[in-house]
Amino acid sequence: MVAADGSDQGGGWYFNVISKKVEHHDRSKSSDLLGPYPDEATARRALEITRERTEKADAEDAAWED
């Protein structure tokens, strides 16, 4: 659920790309967040997870183009 201020008030854990902090209940606006993640530890790895997914997608794109 998105509140009037643009923040997501649902469940889950999020990583704020601006503050570099994990958020759970009182969250920032959605455009600043990665997630939701199932737990705090996974949310702390958000940038690493995003990098891994991007590298995998890039490799799949390169293989498809060959």
PDBQT receptor file of N, H, CA, C and O in Angstrom, charges set to zero:
ATOM      1  N   MET A   1       0.838  -1.169   0.000  1.00  0.00    +0.000 N 
ATOM      2  CA  MET A   1       0.000   0.000   0.000  1.00  0.00    +0.000 C 
ATOM      3  C   MET A   1       0.885   1.235   0.000  1.00  0.00    +0.000 C 
ATOM      4  O   MET A   1       1.838   1.312   0.776  1.00  0.00    +0.000 OA
ATOM      5  N   VAL A   2       0.586   2.196  -0.855  1.00  0.00    +0.000 N 
ATOM      6  H   VAL A   2      -0.188   2.133  -1.485  1.00  0.00    +0.000 HD
ATOM      7  CA  VAL A   2       1.376   3.419  -0.950  1.00  0.00    +0.000 C 
ATOM      8  C   VAL A   2       0.623   4.553  -0.247  1.00  0.00    +0.000 C 
ATOM      9  O   VAL A   2      -0.548   4.805  -0.531  1.00  0.00    +0.000 OA
ATOM     10  N   ALA A   3       1.310   5.227   0.669  1.00  0.00    +0.000 N 
ATOM     11  H   ALA A   3       2.261   5.022   0.900  1.00  0.00    +0.000 HD
ATOM     12  CA  ALA A   3       0.717   6.343   1.405  1.00  0.00    +0.000 C 
ATOM     13  C   ALA A   3       0.728   7.604   0.545  1.00  0.00    +0.000 C 
ATOM     14  O   ALA A   3       1.356   7.638  -0.513  1.00  0.00    +0.000 OA
ATOM     15  N   ALA A   4       0.035   8.628   1.004  1.00  0.00    +0.000 N 
ATOM     16  H   ALA A   4      -0.475   8.600   1.863  1.00  0.00    +0.000 HD
ATOM     17  CA  ALA A   4      -0.064   9.889   0.269  1.00  0.00    +0.000 C 
ATOM     18  C   ALA A   4       1.299  10.531   0.010  1.00  0.00    +0.000 C 
ATOM     19  O   ALA A   4       1.467  11.241  -0.981  1.00  0.00    +0.000 OA
ATOM     20  N   ASP A   5       2.269  10.290   0.885  1.00  0.00    +0.000 N 
ATOM     21  H   ASP A   5       2.133   9.713   1.691  1.00  0.00    +0.000 HD
ATOM     22  CA  ASP A   5       3.604  10.872   0.695  1.00  0.00    +0.000 C 
ATOM     23  C   ASP A   5       4.468  10.052  -0.257  1.00  0.00    +0.000 C 
ATOM     24  O   ASP A   5       5.635  10.380  -0.472  1.00  0.00    +0.000 OA
ATOM     25  N   GLY A   6       3.900   8.981  -0.833  1.00  0.00    +0.000 N 
ATOM     26  H   GLY A   6       2.952   8.715  -0.659  1.00  0.00    +0.000 HD
ATOM     27  CA  GLY A   6       4.641   8.154  -1.777  1.00  0.00    +0.000 C 
ATOM     28  C   GLY A   6       5.383   7.008  -1.131  1.00  0.00    +0.000 C 
ATOM     29  O   GLY A   6       6.027   6.229  -1.834  1.00  0.00    +0.000 OA
ATOM     30  N   SER A   7       5.317   6.873   0.186  1.00  0.00    +0.000 N 
ATOM     31  H   SER A   7       4.794   7.506   0.757  1.00  0.00    +0.000 HD
ATOM     32  CA  SER A   7       6.020   5.779   0.851  1.00  0.00    +0.000 C 
ATOM     33  C   SER A   7       5.173   4.512   0.804  1.00  0.00    +0.000 C 
ATOM     34  O   SER A   7       3.944   4.577   0.794  1.00  0.00    +0.000 OA
ATOM     35  N   ASP A   8       5.827   3.382   0.776  1.00  0.00    +0.000 N 
ATOM     36  H   ASP A   8       6.825   3.330   0.785  1.00  0.00    +0.000 HD
ATOM     37  CA  ASP A   8       5.168   2.086   0.724  1.00  0.00    +0.000 C 
ATOM     38  C   ASP A   8       4.975   1.603   2.152  1.00  0.00    +0.000 C 
ATOM     39  O   ASP A   8       5.947   1.440   2.890  1.00  0.00    +0.000 OA
ATOM     40  N   GLN A   9       3.735   1.376   2.545  1.00  0.00    +0.000 N 
ATOM     41  H   GLN A   9       2.945   1.509   1.945  1.00  0.00    +0.000 HD
ATOM     42  CA  GLN A   9       3.432   1.009   3.927  1.00  0.00    +0.000 C 
ATOM     43  C   GLN A   9       3.145  -0.485   4.096  1.00  0.00    +0.000 C 
ATOM     44  O   GLN A   9       2.620  -0.889   5.134  1.00  0.00    +0.000 OA
ATOM     45  N   GLY A  10       3.477  -1.313   3.098  1.00  0.00    +0.000 N 
ATOM     46  H   GLY A  10       3.903  -0.985   2.256  1.00  0.00    +0.000 HD
ATOM     47  CA  GLY A  10       3.254  -2.749   3.181  1.00  0.00    +0.000 C 
ATOM     48  C   GLY A  10       4.335  -3.442   3.980  1.00  0.00    +0.000 C 
ATOM     49  O   GLY A  10       5.107  -2.784   4.678  1.00  0.00    +0.000 OA
ATOM     50  N   GLY A  11       4.403  -4.765   3.891  1.00  0.00    +0.000 N 
ATOM     51  H   GLY A  11       3.776  -5.299   3.324  1.00  0.00    +0.000 HD
ATOM     52  CA  GLY A  11       5.400  -5.527   4.625  1.00  0.00    +0.000 C 
ATOM     53  C   GLY A  11       6.702  -5.620   3.870  1.00  0.00    +0.000 C 
ATOM     54  O   GLY A  11       6.830  -5.099   2.761  1.00  0.00    +0.000 OA
ATOM     55  N   GLY A  12       7.662  -6.280   4.470  1.00  0.00    +0.000 N 
ATOM     56  H   GLY A  12       7.559  -6.703   5.370  1.00  0.00    +0.000 HD
ATOM     57  CA  GLY A  12       8.946  -6.494   3.815  1.00  0.00    +0.000 C 
ATOM     58  C   GLY A  12      10.022  -5.535   4.280  1.00  0.00    +0.000 C 
ATOM     59  O   GLY A  12       9.764  -4.565   4.993  1.00  0.00    +0.000 OA
ATOM     60  N   TRP A  13      11.234  -5.837   3.854  1.00  0.00    +0.000 N 
ATOM     61  H   TRP A  13      11.444  -6.625   3.275  1.00  0.00    +0.000 HD
ATOM     62  CA  TRP A  13      12.413  -5.041   4.172  1.00  0.00    +0.000 C 
ATOM     63  C   TRP A  13      12.914  -4.387   2.898  1.00  0.00    +0.000 C 
ATOM     64  O   TRP A  13      12.829  -4.979   1.822  1.00  0.00    +0.000 OA
ATOM     65  N   TYR A  14      13.432  -3.182   3.005  1.00  0.00    +0.000 N 
ATOM     66  H   TYR A  14      13.501  -2.701   3.879  1.00  0.00    +0.000 HD
ATOM     67  CA  TYR A  14      13.863  -2.394   1.851  1.00  0.00    +0.000 C 
ATOM     68  C   TYR A  14      15.237  -1.800   2.101  1.00  0.00    +0.000 C 
ATOM     69  O   TYR A  14      15.640  -1.592   3.246  1.00  0.00    +0.000 OA
ATOM     70  N   PHE A  15      15.960  -1.528   1.006  1.00  0.00    +0.000 N 
ATOM     71  H   PHE A  15      15.633  -1.697   0.076  1.00  0.00    +0.000 HD
ATOM     72  CA  PHE A  15      17.235  -0.832   1.082  1.00  0.00    +0.000 C 
ATOM     73  C   PHE A  15      17.058   0.526   0.437  1.00  0.00    +0.000 C 
ATOM     74  O   PHE A  15      16.632   0.621  -0.714  1.00  0.00    +0.000 OA
ATOM     75  N   ASN A  16      17.386   1.587   1.176  1.00  0.00    +0.000 N 
ATOM     76  H   ASN A  16      17.733   1.510   2.111  1.00  0.00    +0.000 HD
ATOM     77  CA  ASN A  16      17.264   2.946   0.677  1.00  0.00    +0.000 C 
ATOM     78  C   ASN A  16      18.568   3.314  -0.031  1.00  0.00    +0.000 C 
ATOM     79  O   ASN A  16      19.627   3.364   0.594  1.00  0.00    +0.000 OA
ATOM     80  N   VAL A  17      18.483   3.573  -1.346  1.00  0.00    +0.000 N 
ATOM     81  H   VAL A  17      17.623   3.533  -1.854  1.00  0.00    +0.000 HD
ATOM     82  CA  VAL A  17      19.687   3.858  -2.131  1.00  0.00    +0.000 C 
ATOM     83  C   VAL A  17      20.244   5.247  -1.859  1.00  0.00    +0.000 C 
ATOM     84  O   VAL A  17      21.393   5.523  -2.206  1.00  0.00    +0.000 OA
ATOM     85  N   ILE A  18      19.463   6.122  -1.249  1.00  0.00    +0.000 N 
ATOM     86  H   ILE A  18      18.530   5.897  -0.967  1.00  0.00    +0.000 HD
ATOM     87  CA  ILE A  18      19.933   7.465  -0.912  1.00  0.00    +0.000 C 
ATOM     88  C   ILE A  18      20.671   7.455   0.433  1.00  0.00    +0.000 C 
ATOM     89  O   ILE A  18      21.805   7.925   0.527  1.00  0.00    +0.000 OA
ATOM     90  N   SER A  19      20.030   6.922   1.460  1.00  0.00    +0.000 N 
ATOM     91  H   SER A  19      19.109   6.540   1.384  1.00  0.00    +0.000 HD
ATOM     92  CA  SER A  19      20.628   6.908   2.802  1.00  0.00    +0.000 C 
ATOM     93  C   SER A  19      21.557   5.722   3.031  1.00  0.00    +0.000 C 
ATOM     94  O   SER A  19      22.342   5.715   3.979  1.00  0.00    +0.000 OA
ATOM     95  N   LYS A  20      21.463   4.701   2.146  1.00  0.00    +0.000 N 
ATOM     96  H   LYS A  20      20.825   4.706   1.376  1.00  0.00    +0.000 HD
ATOM     97  CA  LYS A  20      22.242   3.456   2.275  1.00  0.00    +0.000 C 
ATOM     98  C   LYS A  20      21.894   2.685   3.545  1.00  0.00    +0.000 C 
ATOM     99  O   LYS A  20      22.739   2.005   4.126  1.00  0.00    +0.000 OA
ATOM    100  N   LYS A  21      20.615   2.805   3.969  1.00  0.00    +0.000 N 
ATOM    101  H   LYS A  21      19.928   3.357   3.496  1.00  0.00    +0.000 HD
ATOM    102  CA  LYS A  21      20.158   2.127   5.180  1.00  0.00    +0.000 C 
ATOM    103  C   LYS A  21      19.002   1.192   4.858  1.00  0.00    +0.000 C 
ATOM    104  O   LYS A  21      18.275   1.389   3.884  1.00  0.00    +0.000 OA
ATOM    105  N   VAL A  22      18.845   0.167   5.698  1.00  0.00    +0.000 N 
ATOM    106  H   VAL A  22      19.435   0.007   6.489  1.00  0.00    +0.000 HD
ATOM    107  CA  VAL A  22      17.728  -0.758   5.583  1.00  0.00    +0.000 C 
ATOM    108  C   VAL A  22      16.534  -0.154   6.309  1.00  0.00    +0.000 C 
ATOM    109  O   VAL A  22      16.674   0.408   7.395  1.00  0.00    +0.000 OA
ATOM    110  N   GLU A  23      15.358  -0.275   5.698  1.00  0.00    +0.000 N 
ATOM    111  H   GLU A  23      15.245  -0.732   4.816  1.00  0.00    +0.000 HD
ATOM    112  CA  GLU A  23      14.130   0.257   6.281  1.00  0.00    +0.000 C 
ATOM    113  C   GLU A  23      13.089  -0.851   6.347  1.00  0.00    +0.000 C 
ATOM    114  O   GLU A  23      13.083  -1.770   5.527  1.00  0.00    +0.000 OA
ATOM    115  N   HIS A  24      12.212  -0.746   7.336  1.00  0.00    +0.000 N 
ATOM    116  H   HIS A  24      12.217   0.000   8.001  1.00  0.00    +0.000 HD
ATOM    117  CA  HIS A  24      11.178  -1.779   7.487  1.00  0.00    +0.000 C 
ATOM    118  C   HIS A  24       9.795  -1.161   7.608  1.00  0.00    +0.000 C 
ATOM    119  O   HIS A  24       9.014  -1.252   6.661  1.00  0.00    +0.000 OA
ATOM    120  N   HIS A  25       9.467  -0.551   8.700  1.00  0.00    +0.000 N 
ATOM    121  H   HIS A  25      10.102  -0.476   9.469  1.00  0.00    +0.000 HD
ATOM    122  CA  HIS A  25       8.112  -0.025   8.889  1.00  0.00    +0.000 C 
ATOM    123  C   HIS A  25       7.962   1.392   8.348  1.00  0.00    +0.000 C 
ATOM    124  O   HIS A  25       7.154   1.615   7.446  1.00  0.00    +0.000 OA
ATOM    125  N   ASP A  26       8.698   2.333   8.859  1.00  0.00    +0.000 N 
ATOM    126  H   ASP A  26       9.354   2.152   9.592  1.00  0.00    +0.000 HD
ATOM    127  CA  ASP A  26       8.621   3.716   8.394  1.00  0.00    +0.000 C 
ATOM    128  C   ASP A  26       9.576   3.874   7.230  1.00  0.00    +0.000 C 
ATOM    129  O   ASP A  26      10.780   4.055   7.411  1.00  0.00    +0.000 OA
ATOM    130  N   ARG A  27       9.009   3.802   6.012  1.00  0.00    +0.000 N 
ATOM    131  H   ARG A  27       8.031   3.655   5.865  1.00  0.00    +0.000 HD
ATOM    132  CA  ARG A  27       9.856   3.790   4.831  1.00  0.00    +0.000 C 
ATOM    133  C   ARG A  27       9.789   5.087   4.059  1.00  0.00    +0.000 C 
ATOM    134  O   ARG A  27       8.821   5.843   4.146  1.00  0.00    +0.000 OA
ATOM    135  N   SER A  28      10.831   5.321   3.309  1.00  0.00    +0.000 N 
ATOM    136  H   SER A  28      11.618   4.707   3.238  1.00  0.00    +0.000 HD
ATOM    137  CA  SER A  28      10.947   6.478   2.432  1.00  0.00    +0.000 C 
ATOM    138  C   SER A  28      10.079   6.271   1.196  1.00  0.00    +0.000 C 
ATOM    139  O   SER A  28       9.414   5.245   1.053  1.00  0.00    +0.000 OA
ATOM    140  N   LYS A  29      10.096   7.263   0.305  1.00  0.00    +0.000 N 
ATOM    141  H   LYS A  29      10.636   8.096   0.421  1.00  0.00    +0.000 HD
ATOM    142  CA  LYS A  29       9.313   7.130  -0.923  1.00  0.00    +0.000 C 
ATOM    143  C   LYS A  29       9.839   5.973  -1.773  1.00  0.00    +0.000 C 
ATOM    144  O   LYS A  29      11.029   5.661  -1.757  1.00  0.00    +0.000 OA
ATOM    145  N   SER A  30       8.945   5.359  -2.497  1.00  0.00    +0.000 N 
ATOM    146  H   SER A  30       7.977   5.612  -2.509  1.00  0.00    +0.000 HD
ATOM    147  CA  SER A  30       9.251   4.142  -3.244  1.00  0.00    +0.000 C 
ATOM    148  C   SER A  30      10.397   4.299  -4.233  1.00  0.00    +0.000 C 
ATOM    149  O   SER A  30      11.160   3.356  -4.445  1.00  0.00    +0.000 OA
ATOM    150  N   SER A  31      10.530   5.463  -4.837  1.00  0.00    +0.000 N 
ATOM    151  H   SER A  31       9.910   6.229  -4.665  1.00  0.00    +0.000 HD
ATOM    152  CA  SER A  31      11.574   5.649  -5.843  1.00  0.00    +0.000 C 
ATOM    153  C   SER A  31      12.988   5.590  -5.259  1.00  0.00    +0.000 C 
ATOM    154  O   SER A  31      13.956   5.468  -6.011  1.00  0.00    +0.000 OA
ATOM    155  N   ASP A  32      13.121   5.673  -3.942  1.00  0.00    +0.000 N 
ATOM    156  H   ASP A  32      12.335   5.772  -3.331  1.00  0.00    +0.000 HD
ATOM    157  CA  ASP A  32      14.429   5.602  -3.282  1.00  0.00    +0.000 C 
ATOM    158  C   ASP A  32      14.747   4.210  -2.757  1.00  0.00    +0.000 C 
ATOM    159  O   ASP A  32      15.803   4.009  -2.157  1.00  0.00    +0.000 OA
ATOM    160  N   LEU A  33      13.855   3.243  -2.970  1.00  0.00    +0.000 N 
ATOM    161  H   LEU A  33      12.997   3.406  -3.457  1.00  0.00    +0.000 HD
ATOM    162  CA  LEU A  33      13.986   1.942  -2.332  1.00  0.00    +0.000 C 
ATOM    163  C   LEU A  33      14.205   0.800  -3.311  1.00  0.00    +0.000 C 
ATOM    164  O   LEU A  33      13.697   0.816  -4.432  1.00  0.00    +0.000 OA
ATOM    165  N   LEU A  34      14.974  -0.195  -2.867  1.00  0.00    +0.000 N 
ATOM    166  H   LEU A  34      15.387  -0.208  -1.957  1.00  0.00    +0.000 HD
ATOM    167  CA  LEU A  34      15.071  -1.484  -3.530  1.00  0.00    +0.000 C 
ATOM    168  C   LEU A  34      14.365  -2.482  -2.626  1.00  0.00    +0.000 C 
ATOM    169  O   LEU A  34      14.546  -2.452  -1.409  1.00  0.00    +0.000 OA
ATOM    170  N   GLY A  35      13.578  -3.349  -3.199  1.00  0.00    +0.000 N 
ATOM    171  H   GLY A  35      13.431  -3.374  -4.188  1.00  0.00    +0.000 HD
ATOM    172  CA  GLY A  35      12.877  -4.349  -2.401  1.00  0.00    +0.000 C 
ATOM    173  C   GLY A  35      11.445  -4.487  -2.850  1.00  0.00    +0.000 C 
ATOM    174  O   GLY A  35      11.063  -3.900  -3.862  1.00  0.00    +0.000 OA
ATOM    175  N   PRO A  36      10.652  -5.232  -2.141  1.00  0.00    +0.000 N 
ATOM    176  CA  PRO A  36      10.896  -5.741  -0.793  1.00  0.00    +0.000 C 
ATOM    177  C   PRO A  36      11.748  -7.012  -0.787  1.00  0.00    +0.000 C 
ATOM    178  O   PRO A  36      11.800  -7.766  -1.759  1.00  0.00    +0.000 OA
ATOM    179  N   TYR A  37      12.399  -7.209   0.332  1.00  0.00    +0.000 N 
ATOM    180  H   TYR A  37      12.357  -6.597   1.122  1.00  0.00    +0.000 HD
ATOM    181  CA  TYR A  37      13.185  -8.401   0.596  1.00  0.00    +0.000 C 
ATOM    182  C   TYR A  37      12.564  -9.107   1.793  1.00  0.00    +0.000 C 
ATOM    183  O   TYR A  37      11.897  -8.466   2.606  1.00  0.00    +0.000 OA
ATOM    184  N   PRO A  38      12.772 -10.425   1.916  1.00  0.00    +0.000 N 
ATOM    185  CA  PRO A  38      12.100 -11.182   2.971  1.00  0.00    +0.000 C 
ATOM    186  C   PRO A  38      12.608 -10.916   4.385  1.00  0.00    +0.000 C 
ATOM    187  O   PRO A  38      11.895 -11.152   5.360  1.00  0.00    +0.000 OA
ATOM    188  N   ASP A  39      13.844 -10.422   4.493  1.00  0.00    +0.000 N 
ATOM    189  H   ASP A  39      14.423 -10.230   3.701  1.00  0.00    +0.000 HD
ATOM    190  CA  ASP A  39      14.399 -10.192   5.829  1.00  0.00    +0.000 C 
ATOM    191  C   ASP A  39      15.454  -9.083   5.765  1.00  0.00    +0.000 C 
ATOM    192  O   ASP A  39      15.863  -8.651   4.687  1.00  0.00    +0.000 OA
ATOM    193  N   GLU A  40      15.873  -8.643   6.928  1.00  0.00    +0.000 N 
ATOM    194  H   GLU A  40      15.541  -8.994   7.804  1.00  0.00    +0.000 HD
ATOM    195  CA  GLU A  40      16.831  -7.535   7.024  1.00  0.00    +0.000 C 
ATOM    196  C   GLU A  40      18.177  -7.885   6.390  1.00  0.00    +0.000 C 
ATOM    197  O   GLU A  40      18.771  -7.060   5.697  1.00  0.00    +0.000 OA
ATOM    198  N   ALA A  41      18.652  -9.093   6.623  1.00  0.00    +0.000 N 
ATOM    199  H   ALA A  41      18.170  -9.764   7.186  1.00  0.00    +0.000 HD
ATOM    200  CA  ALA A  41      19.965  -9.493   6.087  1.00  0.00    +0.000 C 
ATOM    201  C   ALA A  41      19.978  -9.449   4.564  1.00  0.00    +0.000 C 
ATOM    202  O   ALA A  41      20.958  -9.008   3.964  1.00  0.00    +0.000 OA
ATOM    203  N   THR A  42      18.911  -9.898   3.945  1.00  0.00    +0.000 N 
ATOM    204  H   THR A  42      18.115 -10.257   4.433  1.00  0.00    +0.000 HD
ATOM    205  CA  THR A  42      18.837  -9.871   2.485  1.00  0.00    +0.000 C 
ATOM    206  C   THR A  42      18.758  -8.439   1.985  1.00  0.00    +0.000 C 
ATOM    207  O   THR A  42      19.380  -8.097   0.979  1.00  0.00    +0.000 OA
ATOM    208  N   ALA A  43      17.999  -7.599   2.677  1.00  0.00    +0.000 N 
ATOM    209  H   ALA A  43      17.494  -7.877   3.494  1.00  0.00    +0.000 HD
ATOM    210  CA  ALA A  43      17.906  -6.181   2.285  1.00  0.00    +0.000 C 
ATOM    211  C   ALA A  43      19.268  -5.501   2.369  1.00  0.00    +0.000 C 
ATOM    212  O   ALA A  43      19.569  -4.630   1.553  1.00  0.00    +0.000 OA
ATOM    213  N   ARG A  44      20.086  -5.879   3.328  1.00  0.00    +0.000 N 
ATOM    214  H   ARG A  44      19.842  -6.587   3.990  1.00  0.00    +0.000 HD
ATOM    215  CA  ARG A  44      21.439  -5.309   3.444  1.00  0.00    +0.000 C 
ATOM    216  C   ARG A  44      22.308  -5.668   2.240  1.00  0.00    +0.000 C 
ATOM    217  O   ARG A  44      23.267  -4.959   1.934  1.00  0.00    +0.000 OA
ATOM    218  N   ARG A  45      21.978  -6.760   1.559  1.00  0.00    +0.000 N 
ATOM    219  H   ARG A  45      21.199  -7.335   1.808  1.00  0.00    +0.000 HD
ATOM    220  CA  ARG A  45      22.727  -7.205   0.378  1.00  0.00    +0.000 C 
ATOM    221  C   ARG A  45      22.112  -6.689  -0.918  1.00  0.00    +0.000 C 
ATOM    222  O   ARG A  45      22.479  -7.159  -1.995  1.00  0.00    +0.000 OA
ATOM    223  N   ALA A  46      21.202  -5.750  -0.844  1.00  0.00    +0.000 N 
ATOM    224  H   ALA A  46      20.904  -5.368   0.030  1.00  0.00    +0.000 HD
ATOM    225  CA  ALA A  46      20.443  -5.299  -2.016  1.00  0.00    +0.000 C 
ATOM    226  C   ALA A  46      21.330  -4.868  -3.179  1.00  0.00    +0.000 C 
ATOM    227  O   ALA A  46      21.072  -5.258  -4.318  1.00  0.00    +0.000 OA
ATOM    228  N   LEU A  47      22.349  -4.090  -2.928  1.00  0.00    +0.000 N 
ATOM    229  H   LEU A  47      22.559  -3.774  -2.003  1.00  0.00    +0.000 HD
ATOM    230  CA  LEU A  47      23.212  -3.633  -4.021  1.00  0.00    +0.000 C 
ATOM    231  C   LEU A  47      23.979  -4.795  -4.639  1.00  0.00    +0.000 C 
ATOM    232  O   LEU A  47      24.166  -4.839  -5.855  1.00  0.00    +0.000 OA
ATOM    233  N   GLU A  48      24.417  -5.719  -3.821  1.00  0.00    +0.000 N 
ATOM    234  H   GLU A  48      24.265  -5.683  -2.833  1.00  0.00    +0.000 HD
ATOM    235  CA  GLU A  48      25.125  -6.903  -4.316  1.00  0.00    +0.000 C 
ATOM    236  C   GLU A  48      24.177  -7.766  -5.160  1.00  0.00    +0.000 C 
ATOM    237  O   GLU A  48      24.553  -8.236  -6.234  1.00  0.00    +0.000 OA
ATOM    238  N   ILE A  49      22.964  -7.970  -4.678  1.00  0.00    +0.000 N 
ATOM    239  H   ILE A  49      22.659  -7.589  -3.806  1.00  0.00    +0.000 HD
ATOM    240  CA  ILE A  49      21.963  -8.749  -5.408  1.00  0.00    +0.000 C 
ATOM    241  C   ILE A  49      21.657  -8.087  -6.743  1.00  0.00    +0.000 C 
ATOM    242  O   ILE A  49      21.574  -8.765  -7.767  1.00  0.00    +0.000 OA
ATOM    243  N   THR A  50      21.491  -6.783  -6.739  1.00  0.00    +0.000 N 
ATOM    244  H   THR A  50      21.558  -6.233  -5.907  1.00  0.00    +0.000 HD
ATOM    245  CA  THR A  50      21.197  -6.046  -7.967  1.00  0.00    +0.000 C 
ATOM    246  C   THR A  50      22.344  -6.184  -8.959  1.00  0.00    +0.000 C 
ATOM    247  O   THR A  50      22.110  -6.399 -10.148  1.00  0.00    +0.000 OA
ATOM    248  N   ARG A  51      23.568  -6.062  -8.488  1.00  0.00    +0.000 N 
ATOM    249  H   ARG A  51      23.757  -5.887  -7.522  1.00  0.00    +0.000 HD
ATOM    250  CA  ARG A  51      24.749  -6.210  -9.354  1.00  0.00    +0.000 C 
ATOM    251  C   ARG A  51      24.799  -7.615  -9.954  1.00  0.00    +0.000 C 
ATOM    252  O   ARG A  51      25.062  -7.765 -11.147  1.00  0.00    +0.000 OA
ATOM    253  N   GLU A  52      24.549  -8.646  -9.143  1.00  0.00    +0.000 N 
ATOM    254  H   GLU A  52      24.336  -8.525  -8.174  1.00  0.00    +0.000 HD
ATOM    255  CA  GLU A  52      24.567 -10.022  -9.630  1.00  0.00    +0.000 C 
ATOM    256  C   GLU A  52      23.505 -10.237 -10.705  1.00  0.00    +0.000 C 
ATOM    257  O   GLU A  52      23.767 -10.872 -11.727  1.00  0.00    +0.000 OA
ATOM    258  N   ARG A  53      22.311  -9.710 -10.472  1.00  0.00    +0.000 N 
ATOM    259  H   ARG A  53      22.098  -9.194  -9.642  1.00  0.00    +0.000 HD
ATOM    260  CA  ARG A  53      21.224  -9.866 -11.450  1.00  0.00    +0.000 C 
ATOM    261  C   ARG A  53      21.545  -9.147 -12.753  1.00  0.00    +0.000 C 
ATOM    262  O   ARG A  53      21.243  -9.654 -13.833  1.00  0.00    +0.000 OA
ATOM    263  N   THR A  54      22.151  -7.977 -12.659  1.00  0.00    +0.000 N 
ATOM    264  H   THR A  54      22.396  -7.565 -11.781  1.00  0.00    +0.000 HD
ATOM    265  CA  THR A  54      22.520  -7.221 -13.853  1.00  0.00    +0.000 C 
ATOM    266  C   THR A  54      23.585  -7.957 -14.644  1.00  0.00    +0.000 C 
ATOM    267  O   THR A  54      23.493  -8.048 -15.868  1.00  0.00    +0.000 OA
ATOM    268  N   GLU A  55      24.596  -8.484 -13.963  1.00  0.00    +0.000 N 
ATOM    269  H   GLU A  55      24.671  -8.410 -12.969  1.00  0.00    +0.000 HD
ATOM    270  CA  GLU A  55      25.653  -9.241 -14.647  1.00  0.00    +0.000 C 
ATOM    271  C   GLU A  55      25.083 -10.471 -15.341  1.00  0.00    +0.000 C 
ATOM    272  O   GLU A  55      25.481 -10.793 -16.460  1.00  0.00    +0.000 OA
ATOM    273  N   LYS A  56      24.151 -11.163 -14.680  1.00  0.00    +0.000 N 
ATOM    274  H   LYS A  56      23.828 -10.901 -13.771  1.00  0.00    +0.000 HD
ATOM    275  CA  LYS A  56      23.529 -12.345 -15.277  1.00  0.00    +0.000 C 
ATOM    276  C   LYS A  56      22.723 -11.950 -16.516  1.00  0.00    +0.000 C 
ATOM    277  O   LYS A  56      22.818 -12.610 -17.551  1.00  0.00    +0.000 OA
ATOM    278  N   ALA A  57      21.936 -10.884 -16.420  1.00  0.00    +0.000 N 
ATOM    279  H   ALA A  57      21.859 -10.347 -15.580  1.00  0.00    +0.000 HD
ATOM    280  CA  ALA A  57      21.138 -10.430 -17.557  1.00  0.00    +0.000 C 
ATOM    281  C   ALA A  57      22.031  -9.979 -18.713  1.00  0.00    +0.000 C 
ATOM    282  O   ALA A  57      21.726 -10.254 -19.873  1.00  0.00    +0.000 OA
ATOM    283  N   ASP A  58      23.117  -9.297 -18.408  1.00  0.00    +0.000 N 
ATOM    284  H   ASP A  58      23.364  -9.074 -17.465  1.00  0.00    +0.000 HD
ATOM    285  CA  ASP A  58      24.058  -8.866 -19.451  1.00  0.00    +0.000 C 
ATOM    286  C   ASP A  58      24.674 -10.077 -20.161  1.00  0.00    +0.000 C 
ATOM    287  O   ASP A  58      24.811 -10.077 -21.384  1.00  0.00    +0.000 OA
ATOM    288  N   ALA A  59      25.040 -11.098 -19.400  1.00  0.00    +0.000 N 
ATOM    289  H   ALA A  59      24.928 -11.098 -18.406  1.00  0.00    +0.000 HD
ATOM    290  CA  ALA A  59      25.619 -12.307 -19.987  1.00  0.00    +0.000 C 
ATOM    291  C   ALA A  59      24.588 -13.023 -20.863  1.00  0.00    +0.000 C 
ATOM    292  O   ALA A  59      24.926 -13.517 -21.940  1.00  0.00    +0.000 OA
ATOM    293  N   GLU A  60      23.339 -13.081 -20.409  1.00  0.00    +0.000 N 
ATOM    294  H   GLU A  60      23.064 -12.680 -19.535  1.00  0.00    +0.000 HD
ATOM    295  CA  GLU A  60      22.285 -13.716 -21.195  1.00  0.00    +0.000 C 
ATOM    296  C   GLU A  60      22.033 -12.928 -22.488  1.00  0.00    +0.000 C 
ATOM    297  O   GLU A  60      21.820 -13.524 -23.543  1.00  0.00    +0.000 OA
ATOM    298  N   ASP A  61      22.056 -11.608 -22.409  1.00  0.00    +0.000 N 
ATOM    299  H   ASP A  61      22.229 -11.124 -21.552  1.00  0.00    +0.000 HD
ATOM    300  CA  ASP A  61      21.892 -10.763 -23.601  1.00  0.00    +0.000 C 
ATOM    301  C   ASP A  61      23.033 -10.999 -24.593  1.00  0.00    +0.000 C 
ATOM    302  O   ASP A  61      22.801 -11.122 -25.796  1.00  0.00    +0.000 OA
ATOM    303  N   ALA A  62      24.249 -11.061 -24.089  1.00  0.00    +0.000 N 
ATOM    304  H   ALA A  62      24.437 -10.961 -23.112  1.00  0.00    +0.000 HD
ATOM    305  CA  ALA A  62      25.404 -11.278 -24.960  1.00  0.00    +0.000 C 
ATOM    306  C   ALA A  62      25.325 -12.643 -25.639  1.00  0.00    +0.000 C 
ATOM    307  O   ALA A  62      25.639 -12.767 -26.823  1.00  0.00    +0.000 OA
ATOM    308  N   ALA A  63      24.913 -13.654 -24.902  1.00  0.00    +0.000 N 
ATOM    309  H   ALA A  63      24.658 -13.553 -23.940  1.00  0.00    +0.000 HD
ATOM    310  CA  ALA A  63      24.782 -14.999 -25.473  1.00  0.00    +0.000 C 
ATOM    311  C   ALA A  63      23.680 -15.032 -26.523  1.00  0.00    +0.000 C 
ATOM    312  O   ALA A  63      23.826 -15.706 -27.543  1.00  0.00    +0.000 OA
ATOM    313  N   TRP A  64      22.608 -14.336 -26.302  1.00  0.00    +0.000 N 
ATOM    314  H   TRP A  64      22.490 -13.788 -25.473  1.00  0.00    +0.000 HD
ATOM    315  CA  TRP A  64      21.496 -14.297 -27.248  1.00  0.00    +0.000 C 
ATOM    316  C   TRP A  64      21.889 -13.580 -28.534  1.00  0.00    +0.000 C 
ATOM    317  O   TRP A  64      21.459 -13.961 -29.623  1.00  0.00    +0.000 OA
ATOM    318  N   GLU A  65      22.715 -12.532 -28.400  1.00  0.00    +0.000 N 
ATOM    319  H   GLU A  65      23.064 -12.222 -27.516  1.00  0.00    +0.000 HD
ATOM    320  CA  GLU A  65      23.131 -11.752 -29.561  1.00  0.00    +0.000 C 
ATOM    321  C   GLU A  65      24.137 -12.495 -30.434  1.00  0.00    +0.000 C 
ATOM    322  O   GLU A  65      24.275 -12.182 -31.616  1.00  0.00    +0.000 OA
ATOM    323  N   ASP A  66      24.843 -13.476 -29.866  1.00  0.00    +0.000 N 
ATOM    324  H   ASP A  66      24.731 -13.730 -28.906  1.00  0.00    +0.000 HD
ATOM    325  CA  ASP A  66      25.859 -14.230 -30.646  1.00  0.00    +0.000 C 
ATOM    326  C   ASP A  66      25.249 -15.198 -31.580  1.00  0.00    +0.000 C 
ATOM    327  O   ASP A  66      25.964 -15.899 -32.296  1.00  0.00    +0.000 OA
TER     328      ASP A  66
